[in-house]
């Protein structure tokens, strides 16, 4: 069973919270991961 699309993301976060994930852990999963991906994409975009 998968999320299907991005609309399932809220449910995923709710389920992780129910399983004891802290706000810090959820921040790392969401925000920190997004920032890592954006940084990597920026580095690729600026390669000669």
C-alpha positions in Angstrom: 0.0 0.0 0.0 1.5 3.3 -1.1 0.7 6.9 -0.6 -0.7 7.2 -4.1 0.2 10.8 -4.5 1.2 13.9 -2.5 -2.3 14.1 -0.9 -1.4 11.1 1.3 1.6 12.9 2.8 -0.5 14.3 5.7 -1.7 10.8 6.5 1.9 9.6 6.5 3.0 12.2 8.9 0.0 11.5 11.2 0.8 7.8 11.2 4.5 8.5 12.1 3.4 10.8 14.8 1.1 8.1 16.2 4.1 5.8 16.2 6.1 8.1 18.4 8.0 10.2 15.9 9.0 13.6 17.5 8.5 16.9 15.9 12.2 17.1 15.4 12.3 13.8 13.6 9.4 14.9 11.4 11.2 18.2 10.6 14.3 16.2 9.6 12.2 14.0 7.3 10.4 16.9 5.7 12.3 20.2 5.8 15.8 18.9 6.1 15.3 16.4 3.3 13.8 19.0 1.0 16.7 21.3 1.7 19.2 18.6 1.0 17.6 17.8 -2.4 17.4 21.4 -3.4 21.0 22.0 -2.5 22.0 18.9 -4.5 20.0 20.1 -7.5 21.5 23.6 -7.3 25.0 22.1 -7.3 24.2 20.0 -10.4 22.7 23.0 -12.1 25.9 25.0 -11.6 28.3 22.4 -12.9 30.3 23.5 -16.0 
